[in-house]
Amino acid sequence: METFEVEKQEQELKRKIRQAYPNYRQEIDDFLGREAYGGLLEYYQSQKMRELSCIENDAAILAVILSIYHMEQQEGMEHGILSGIHDLKSAQQHYLKVKFLMWRLVFFDESSELSAYVAEHHVSVHFLKYLVHTSAFEKANTAYKLAMMLKAMGSLEEAFVMLCYVDELSPNEEIVFCEMADIFIQLEQYENARTCIKKIQVPSEKLLEYQNKWGISDE
């Protein structure tokens, strides 16, 4: 009986909050339509949005999107998760689409749709890292798959950043240092490539495979 009463009180509180703020979606659309992202971030610091983000899925998802946007801005990115977004529905669809396609990559090794979407839209490494951190069961493996996808797309700098994230999640993996070195060799940054190779603590046949690919002998 006590549990029922608590749940009843919680539902009544949620009803009152929703009733008090019926127009928040339109207010969000107004900010996005004007590309007033700074104002939207400030708007989300209000008590109203803090309360709504705890009970309303729409508000909660946009709170996540704004967290990613804030990270991108801190890194000085000109384009990011909100680029080309002018309403709440589009923002949600963009976020959920990337999340869904990342799961397809994880569970089915299907990367073509995600790589095509990343190529056509503004999907930053910060966005992908956030999804790995919050949504991936095997974080290091997922991040590595994303790094290899980005590398195959020719986004070498982004791939390297993702490989650094893999190294944070699962330190000192030989394959990660080999892939880092491979990126540097493609960029003709040979000293950086050597530095990556030297980080390998216990070399195996895997390093030999890469050295054969590069046309170099064991140093």
N, C-alpha and C positions, 0 to 999 in steps of 0.2 A: 504493500500500500504506500509506503514511504517513497519507494522508487517511482511509482506512478505519479505521485504528487510532485516530485522533483522534475520529472519529465514534463508534466503539465505546466509547471511554472516556467521552465525553459522555453517551451513552445510559445507561451504567452509573451515572454520577453522578446522573442524573435519576431513575433507578429507586430508588437509595438514598434520595434526598430524599423521593420519594413514599412509600416504605416507612416512613421515619422519622416522617412526619406524616400518618397515614391518616385522622384524624378532623377535619381542619381545616374541612371544610364544615359539619359539625355544630356546631362551635364558633362559626362565623360565624352560623349560624341562631340559635344561642342569644343572641348579642349583638343581632341584629336583632329577634328575638322579644320581647326585653325593652326594645327601643328604647334600648339602651345604646350610643349612637353614639360617645360620647366614648371608651368602653372599646374599641370596635371600632377607632377610629383609633389608639389606643395599641397594640392587638394587632397592627396592621399595621406597626408600627415594629420588631417583633421580627425576629430573624435568620430565623426559620422562614418568616415571611410574605414577607420580601424574597426568599428563595430560591424559594419556591413561585410568587411572582408572575412570576418569570423563566421558568418552565417549564410552569405550569398556566394554561390559558385562564380557568377560573373565577376563580382568584385574581387574575389580571391585570385582568379586567374590573371586579371589585369595587374594585381599587386605583384605577382611573379614576373610578369612581362616588364613592369617598371623597374624591378630589381635588376633584371638583365640590362635594360636600357641604361640604368645608372652606372653599372659596371662598364658598359661600352663607352659611356661619356667620360668616365674617369681615365680611360685609356686613350682618349682623344679621337675616337672614331667619328668620322663625319656621317657615315651611314650605319644604321643598325636595325634592331628588331622593329622599330616603329616607322622605318622609312617606307613611304607609300601607304601607310595605314591611316585611314580617316574616320574610322568608327570602331566601336567596341566589338562588334561581331567579326569584323575583318581581323582585328588584333587576336581574338581568341582562335579563329580558324587558322591563322598563320602559326601561332604557337603550337596548337594541337596537331597540326599537319606535320610539323618537323618532329614532334615527339612520337607520333605514330610511325613515321618513316624510319626513325631511329630504332624503334622496336622491331620493325621488319628486318633491319640490318642485323640486329642482335639475334633474333630467333630464326631467321630464314637465310641469313647471309645475302640478303637482297639489297644492293646498294644503288642500283641504277636510278630508281625513282628519287631517292634522297639526293644523289649527286646532281640529277637534273634540276631538282627544286633548289638546291643550294646555289647552283650556277645561275638560276633565273631570279632569285630573291636575295635579300640581304640576311644571310644566316652567318653570324660571326662565330669565331672559335669560342668566345665567351658564352654565347647562346648554347653551343653544343656541350661545352664543359659543364654548364649549369644543368643541362638535361642529364648528363652522365652522373653528376653528383647527386641529383635528386631522384632519378628514375631508373638507373641501371642496377641490375642485380650483381653483375660481374663488372665492376667499374673499369678496372684496368683493361680487360679484354675488349669492352665496348669502346673505350677511348682509343685503343690500338686500331680497331676496325675503322673508326672514324678518321684516324690519322692516315691510314692506308688509302681510304677513299679520297681524301683531300690530296694526297700525293699523286694518285692516279689522275686526278683532275688537273694537275699542274699547279695546284695552290701550295707551293713548296714551303713558303714561310708559315702558312697556317698549319700545314702538316707537322712542321718542326715544333711549333708551339704545342700542338696536341701530343706529340711524342714526349715533350718535356713533362706534360701532365701525366702521361703514362708512367714516366720514371718516378714521379712523386707518389703515384698510387702503388707501384710495384718496382722498387728501386733495383738498379744494377742488372737489368735483363739484357743479355747479349744481343738479342734481336733488335731491341730498341736502339742501342748504340750503333749497331750496323746500319739501321735505317736512317739514323741521324747523319752518320757519315756519308751514306749514299746521297742524301739531300745536299750536303755540302759539296760533294764531288760534282753533282749536277750543276751547282752554282759556281763551280770552279774555285771553291774556297778550301784548298787542299790542306792547309795547316789546321783549320777547324775540323776537317775530316779526321786527320791524324789524332787530334785531341780526343775525339769521340772513341776512336779505336783503342786508344791507350786506357780508356776507362773500363774496358772489358777485363774483369778480374780473372775469369777462367775461360779462355778461348776454347771453342770447339770447332767441329766441322762446319758449323754455320758461318763462322767468320771466314773460313777458307773458301766457302762458296761465294761470299761477297768479294773476297780478294780476287778470285778468278774472274768474276764479273767485271771488276775494275781493271783487271790486267796488271795487278801488282803482286809481288811476292810477300811472304810473311816477314815482318820487320822485327 
